[in-house]
Amino acid sequence: MSIWWVMLVGGLLTFGIRFSFIFLLGRMDLPETARRALRFVPPAILSALVLPELLMPAGHVDFSLYNPRWLAGLLAGLVAWRTKSAPLTFLAGAVTLVLLLTLFPAAP
């Protein structure tokens, strides 16, 4: 099977799975408890994707000042808390990380 068939079938399966939930849940009334619980899904997924990269860049937990990702993430978290702005948060974290990696390229 060529790679194009694999990509096409994978895309259709992904679309079908997502569409089925949208289609089915659009016709159902969810209990209020389920609605409240579903609000926590996006932050939980984002945390699961981002935190390991920030805290374990070398495969082990590193809270030291020699971890530029941790410092940039900490600053981005503070900007997010104070401004509630996703673009400013992203910009602050990205600029801080680039500056730290440029100024201090090698950790001890």
C-alpha positions in Angstrom: 0.0 0.0 0.0 1.4 3.4 -0.9 1.9 6.2 1.6 -0.9 8.1 0.0 -3.5 5.4 0.8 -2.2 5.2 4.4 -2.6 9.0 4.7 -6.0 9.0 3.1 -7.4 6.1 5.2 -5.8 7.6 8.4 -7.4 11.0 7.6 -10.8 9.5 7.0 -10.7 7.5 10.1 -9.6 10.5 12.2 -12.4 12.6 10.6 -14.9 9.9 11.2 -14.1 9.4 14.9 -14.2 13.2 15.5 -17.3 13.7 13.4 -19.2 10.9 15.2 -18.7 12.6 18.6 -19.8 16.0 17.2 -22.8 14.4 15.5 -23.9 12.3 18.4 -23.3 14.8 21.2 -25.0 17.5 19.1 -28.2 15.6 19.4 -27.9 14.7 23.0 -28.4 16.8 26.2 -25.5 16.2 28.4 -26.0 16.3 32.2 -24.6 19.5 33.8 -22.0 17.4 35.6 -20.6 16.1 32.3 -20.6 19.6 30.8 -18.6 20.9 33.8 -16.2 18.0 33.6 -15.6 18.4 29.9 -14.4 22.0 30.4 -11.3 20.6 32.1 -10.3 18.4 29.1 -8.4 21.1 27.0 -6.2 22.4 29.9 -5.5 18.8 31.0 -4.4 17.8 27.5 -2.3 21.0 27.1 -0.6 20.4 30.4 0.1 16.8 29.5 1.8 17.9 26.3 3.7 21.0 27.6 4.9 20.1 31.1 7.1 17.2 30.3 8.9 19.3 27.7 9.4 22.1 30.2 10.4 20.0 33.2 12.2 17.1 31.6 14.3 18.3 28.6 17.1 15.8 29.2 14.9 12.9 30.3 14.9 13.7 34.0 13.1 16.4 36.1 15.1 19.6 36.2 13.9 22.6 38.2 17.4 24.2 38.2 18.3 27.7 36.9 20.2 25.9 34.1 17.0 24.7 32.5 16.0 27.5 30.0 12.7 25.8 29.1 11.6 25.8 32.8 12.5 29.5 33.2 10.7 30.5 29.9 7.7 28.5 30.9 7.6 30.1 34.3 7.7 33.6 32.8 5.0 32.6 30.3 2.9 31.3 33.1 3.2 34.6 35.0 2.4 36.6 31.8 -0.7 34.3 31.3 -1.8 34.8 34.9 -1.4 38.6 34.7 -2.7 39.4 31.2 -5.0 36.5 30.3 -3.7 36.9 26.8 -2.7 33.8 24.8 -0.7 35.7 22.2 1.3 37.7 24.8 1.9 34.5 26.8 3.2 32.7 23.7 5.4 35.7 22.7 6.8 36.1 26.2 7.7 32.4 26.5 9.2 32.2 23.0 11.2 35.3 23.3 12.5 34.4 26.7 13.5 30.9 25.5 15.3 32.2 22.5 17.1 34.8 24.6 18.1 32.3 27.2 19.3 29.7 24.6 21.3 32.5 22.8 22.9 34.0 25.9 23.5 30.7 27.7 23.9 28.0 25.0 25.4 25.2 27.1 24.3 24.1 30.5 26.9 22.8 32.9 
